[in-house]
């Protein structure tokens, strides 16, 4: 395969910013609390803060400012620490006090919005009472311990967000002290009548956020097979898989055999098949880019970098086929391993969906499970792998996925558990779908809005 990055390399270099905590400490009324047990804070949304003390915390409801509901009305928070609930006020019937409907607003869906508003209002610190702390801290633990990466220089939290910590209800009660019942009544009033009330709370709170920030180089790996049809070789099919995983944590090694050694290996097998066809004089009519991307586990960063710095024009890119975890069997299919979850195939192009269905019916005869393709799928897998960066830019995408299992994101995700026969069959489906996309007379149409 020819080198395609600057005509001299298979590697597309990416500058990442890594950041994390050197030291983080929270002391409340003389008692030290433990990070990731009693509270957690993301380096990516916090600026460094020297040891800073507050003698008062201002309870400010949910920290929302909207047309229907406003916690900030008549309240000055400049230089203050504020305490807020996560989510938004909802009455007994399930109606949001923000939207006036059963539909929750963006205030409940994106907690960063509250931090941005607090920054605009001049607050020095936001303490968020996390009503689902146990589950959320597990996600935070992975992100924080794994040294967060961001593409480029990363965000400037001091410009975008007020410094913040997410706390347990136990810590919140310590802050509230004798005002606990008063705050509970105030919250019920917010939910019932949509009326907010700020309450000053006396306490001794000290917080220190000592963080590091450094540059880290990564790379996408690109292999290119030029099309054989002079009229169509400028059109490009992209096939992707991420090759990064969670790495090391102390003495533990996260092997990532399924996530995503299986997808990476599948793309290499598909690449070999395309290269062999080209060598035999029957190569694809359109060009094919086989790309192994970095930084997926940190937020789809490698694929984001590619679509923002494409080696080939995005307007000439006909589709992305993404392979992420295809070597195992989930609990739902333990009695029938001959399956694959298909995600996104019909989101933008009915032809892409039909091509994959036909390839499977003709060659592989797998059970195609569309459970995770549903718009209301709570797992939101459609938005969680590298195909999404292409789809977001109007390029049809299909994502192959075997679902999760007990070894997902654990050191026990090892190669001895890979089901190679199943993985090979999925690889064949990827190839036959890709082959049709690369060789059909007309490029597939974007016909779903």
Secondary structure, 3 states (H helix, E strand, C coil): CECCECCCECEEEEEEEEEEEEEEEEEECCEEECECCCEECCHHHCCCEEEEEEEEEEECCCCCECCCCECCCCCCCCCCEEEEECCCCECCCCCECCCCCCCCCHHHHCHHHHHHHHHHHCCCEEEEECCCHHHHHHHHHHHHHCCEEEECCCCCHHHHCCEEEEECHHHHHHHHHHHHHHHHHHHHHHHHHCCCCCEEEEEEEEEEEEEEEEEEEEEEEEEEECCCCCCCCCCEEEEEEECCCCEEECCEEECCHHHHHHHHHHHHHHHHHHHHHHHCCCCCCCEEEEEEECCHHHCCHHHHHHHHCCCCCHHHEEEEEEECCCCCCCHHHCCCCCEEEEECCCCCCHHHHHHHHHHHHHHHCCEEECHHHCCCCCCCHHHCCCHHHHHCCCCCEEEEECCCCCCCCCCCCCHHHCCHHHHHHHHHHHHHHHHHHHHCCCCCCCCCC
